[in-house]
Amino acid sequence: MSGQLSPIDTAKFVAARRACDLVEDGMRVGLGTGSTSAWMVRCLGEMVREDGLRITGVPTSARTAALAREMGIHVLGLDEARWLDICIDGADECDGELNLIKGGGGALLQEKIVATASDRMVVIADPSKVVAQLGAFPLPVEVVPFGWQTTQALLQETIAALDVLGDRTELRMNGDQPYVTDEGNHIVDLHLGRIGNARQLALVLNQIPGVVENGLFIDICDVLVTGHADGRVELR
Ligand code: 5RP
């Protein structure tokens, strides 16, 4: 499956393959979204088809659901599966305490719900995602379409008063239209540069009317699997 991969895809692939070793027969598995997670879904698909692994996958996006079905994985919605044994997902940033920024791929809401419903969340990453402090990657915030400009203005005001470096906010676009999530919402990306107190920021953002959820995952991730271009894998 790995064929001739670029260094970055090799790193993503080896992280994904190592994380799949944590999946056991009969498990209910949360399936993350993004290019690293896509490797994990392909690896699990191979284990299902070739090794007879029996799992139920709960996808975190329509994209992942389509790929999982294509790979031959039995797919259920979260309401049918209810509680999951493990969730494997990528991240945009992961700090030393395993706190994350997620949502670069626009799936943060379902990803956070699925990760929280899982006994264990495993993040798979290449080394570029591992950071000393969160915030260089723009923080995605999912907002309802109604009054989004008011919500964006409130976000702007709120972050200006907090311990962050930057305060630019930007509605995510898809061509000339606002990006629409699987839940029918928009995303405002916060360009913060450095987040001083991620725990406080995560709580404060969710108090703003119109905000559905933010991309800070605090105390949710249990294991970080980092893959390297030379094939090495580290677990933390
Ligand atoms: C999607 C996410 C992804 O996990 C995150 O953006 C990482 O994606 P990739 O593996 O493609 O770098 O949070 O909402």
Boltz pocket constraint, residues with backbone or C-beta under 6 A from the ligand:
constraints:
  - pocket:
      binder: B
      contacts: [[A, 32], [A, 33], [A, 34], [A, 35], [A, 36], [A, 37], [A, 89], [A, 90], [A, 91], [A, 92], [A, 101], [A, 102], [A, 103], [A, 104], [A, 105], [A, 106], [A, 107], [A, 108], [A, 111], [A, 124]]
      max_distance: 6.0
